[in-house]
Amino acid sequence: MSYLETTPTAAEDYRTEKRERIARFANDKDFRALSVDWRAKALERKYMNNFSWLGRPMIQLPTDAMAMQEIIWAVKPDLVVETGVAHGGSAVLSASILEMLGHGRVLGIDIDIRAHNRAAIEAHPLAHRISLFEGSSVDPVMVSKVHDLALGKRVLVFLDSNHTHEHVLAELNAYADLVGVGSYCVVFDTFVEDLPDDYIWTDRPWGKGNNPKTAVWEWLKTHPEFEIDKSIEDKVLITSAPDGFLRRIS
């Protein structure tokens, strides 16, 4: 890297170029269509099950993992609330960024944390930054417990558990208000609404018209304090969370 590339002017030129490129992606219909088509094929092939973060399986698209770490680094939360634990890879991702920041904890909530997953997460080198709560994320007792822990903290929320409209709407009502101005409530698997009309979910209760995106759309009608941050979606293009990056603006 040359000296010129490290000067403030060069850094601003780079940021400007990046903003302009991402803005062009927003209107690049062909490129976006390819991304949507690729995502559907990736789902059929369970592509997102191929990855891990620091040794724990993480059922996320790599582009979403990149977006998550950028958000955590920018927000610098004291507490990351994650619904949906599975193998723990997402919680470990959040914990790893918090470890680099030097502060913060991850609170993972799941209705069923399997014993082998709990054992592996609790044995992980970053376990000191992770707390696991087993139970429904929308149970009033659980919601109250999380709110007590979040009191006075800068909070970031990731919602990635049951993907039905009713459940996600309940999670938004339960946890989005923990998020302060400039932070995010990210709702995953909103892409269900965008799958081809003939796509059939054989073993899941969600589908077109009943999924996280429909919940987001309904919830936003009465919550003008949040907006969809399209710049993240425009940046990564291949994401399970279109219309799901919700930033608090007031």
N, C-alpha and C positions, 0 to 999 in steps of 0.2 A: 504494500500500500504506500503510495506516495504521500509526501507531506501535504500536498494540496487536497488530497482526499480526506484529510483529518481536520481541515480548517472549518470554522463555523459556516462559511459561505458554501463550501462543498457539501456539508451535512444538510444544509437547508435545501440546496439544489436536489439532493437525493430524496429528501422528504417530499418536495414538490413534485418531482418526477413520479414518485410512488403514488401520491394522491391522484395525480392526473391519470395514471395507468388504471388504478382501481375504479375511478369514475368512468373510464371508457368501458371497463368490464360490465358496468351496470347496464349498458345499452347494447352489449355485444350478444345479440339474440342467438347467433349460431353457436358461439362458444358456450353460452349458458344452456342451450338445448343439449349439446354434447354432454355437459356436466350432469344434467338431469337424467339423461339416458344411461350414462355410465353408472350413476348411483343406483338406479333400479337393477341393473345387471349385477352390481356388486352385492346388493342385498340378496339376490337369488343365489349367489355363490358363497354367501357368508364371508365376504372379503374382510369385513371389519372385525371378525373373530381371529384374525391372523396376528394381532399385535399385543405387545405388553409394554408396561412402563416400569422400569427398574425391577423387573422380575415378576410382576403381577399382571395377569391377563387383563386387557382393557378393551372392552367391546365398543370401540369408537373408530370413526374414520380418522386417519392420520391428520387430515386437514383440520378436523375439529379439535384434536389434541393440540395442534399448533395454536388455534384460536383460543383455547382454554388457557394455555400458559401465557399468551399475550395479555389476556384480560386480567389474570391474577397479578401479573407483574405490574400492570398499569394501575389497578385498583389498590393493591397492597392491603388486602383485607386482614382483619384480626380473626375473622371466623369465616370459613367456607362451609355452607350447609349444602350437602348433597343428598338427594333422595334417590335411592337405588345404589346398592353396593356391589352386588354380584361378586366377582373375584377380587375386587378392591383396587384395580388398576387406576381408575379415575381418582379415587381418594389418594392413592400414592402419588399420582401426578400433582395434584393440588398440594400435597404435603411437601413434595420436593421443591416446589417453587417457594412455598412459605419458609422452608428451611434456608433457602438462599437469601430470602428477605430478612431472615433472622427473627421472625415472630409469626404468631398465628397458629390456629388449629383447624382441622377438618372434622366436621361432624357428619358421619355417614349414617343414613337411616334406611333400613330395609325391613320389610315384613318378615323375611326369612333369610337370616345370615347363616349359611351352612357352616357346620362345625369346622370343616377343613379349611374353608375360606377365612373364617375368623382366626383360626390358629395361625395361618400363614400371614395374615395382615398384622396380627399382634406380635409376630416374631420378626417383622420387617424392621430394618434399621431406622425407618421413619415412623415407627409406631408411636413414638412419643408425641407426634403431632396429630394423631388420629384417634378419635373417639367413635365407637360404634354403638348405635342405638337400634335394638330390634323391636319392631312393631310397625303398625300402619302410620305412614307419614301424615295422614289426615285425622288420626285419632286425637280428640281434644286434649287428652293428657299429654300426648307426645308434642303437640303444637305448643302447649303451655310450657313444657320443659325446655323446648328449643328457644322460645322467646325469652325465658329467664336467663338462659346461657348467653343469648345474644345482646342482652341489655348493655347499652353503652359502647358497643363494639361496631366497627366498620365491617359490614357483612356483604358477602357475595353468595348467590344462590344458584345451584345447578339442579334442575328438576329432570330426573331420568328414571322413573320407576314405572308404575302402571300408566299406560299411554291412552287410556280412554278419556273422552271429553270430560265426563263427570269428575274423574279422579284428578286430572290435571287442573281443572277449574278450581277444585277444592284446594289443591296444593298452592295455586297462585293466591287464592284468598287467605291461605294460612301463612305463607312465608314471604311473599313479595314485599310486604310492608316493612320487612326487616332491612331492606336495601335502602341505603342513603343516596342522595344526589351524586351522580357520577358513577355509581356502581351498577351492577347488572343482576338481573334474574334471567338465566338462560334456560330455555325450554327445549329439550331434545326430542327428536323423532317427530317433529312437525312435518317432516317430508312425507309421512303417511298419506296426507291429503293430496300430494302431488304425484303419487304413483299412477301408472296406467289404469284406466277404468276397469280392465279385466283382471287386475291383480287381486288374488284371493289370499286372505290370511286364514290359513287352515287351523291354526291352534292358538289364536289370539282373539281377544274380545273387541279389538279396535279395527278401524278401517276407514274408508272415505266417509266423511260426514260425522265421524266419531273418533276424534284423535286430538293430539296436543295442539295442532294448528287451529282447529275449530274452537278449542278452549281459549287460546290466545286471542283470537279475533273477538270472541264474546267478552272476555275479561277487559280488553282494552277499551271497549265502548264506554265503560264507567270508570276508567283509570287514566285520565289524561296526564297524570304525573309521570307516566312511562311512555316511551316511544320505541319503535322497532329500529335498531341500529343497523340499517342496511349496509353500511360500509364494511362490516365484518363479513356478511354473506357475499358481498361483491368482491371481497378480497380472496376468500378461500374457494368460492364457487361450488365446490363439492362439499356439501354439508348435510348433516341429518337435521339441522335446525333452521331451515328457512323461515323467516319471520319470527324466529325464536330468541334472537339476541335482544332482550328488552333492557333498555338503559333508563334509569331514573333521571328525569330532567327537572323535577321540582318537588 
